[in-house]
Amino acid sequence: MLTAVSAITFALLSQAGGDALTSLRDNPQVSDETIERLRQHYELDRPVTSRYLTWLGSFVTGDLGESFHFRTPVLKLILSRFWNTVLLGGGALLIAWSIAIGLSYLATLLKKRPLDRFIELLVLLTASTPRIVVALFALALIVRSTSTAIEIRSGSFASFWISALVLAVPLIALFLAQTHSELRDAMKQDCIRTARAKGLSEAVIIRRDASRFALNPLLTILGLSLGAIIGGSVIVETILGWPGLGELMVTAVRFRDVPLLMGIVVVTTIAVWLGNSTAELLQLVNDKRLRDAVIAT
């Protein structure tokens, strides 16, 4: 998987035109001979296949190279930003899960039609509003507030939660629609009728029994949403100024920093794979039927 992703990315970058030294041609103080020497020094004059195999060999040994733009080892630079994106994604998931579980629990417990309509409207709005629109709207509010009372700096506590909320918007629609539907269907199961016959309250039945039926689909969606979180972080971090991998990726593309961009792609690919694997393991922990099926195979 990593080989396929890295090879496709490298090929696409080679077809994009230009390289990290292209901008130097606009500087009259830098001669063409100097640029050619630099291209030879950074091996940019070699064929694409040869450069990719060299990069792949270094990657296997744990060396992601040095950033052309920052003049810093790529791995060190990525790790300094990686945890910021993980923190932002975790905040977005926390917001989305809290809203989805809270509203779905109330709707299942109260069984009020207006609350169901509100959930349907919220799902529609959060699913149909692009992240870039929400991010620009949030930026406008930040600019307006900084001119009056609140100073929100890049990387601050307020900036983090605003960025996390913007990143969570599409996730709210995804989790809320799934949780609401699964809990409603779970309340029709035979075990729920048995629990009611024992005299248990609706609140206890929802928390103890119905929630287990709804948890597995949520874990599946959690694994699938990790790629969307990383992709959305590019827009959110760039517009709102959160110092994470998304913002670093935009910088790498702008300056044709191939080693840095390749490092970001590989690290995020590994992160998504680990996230999906973790979600699958949590499903096995939650559902005995799945564990029995795995053991049987």
Summary of the structure (lengths in Angstrom):
residues: 297
radius of gyration: 24.3
end to end distance: 24.5
largest distance: 86.5
contacts: 916
relative contact order: 0.14
helix: 79%
strand: 1%
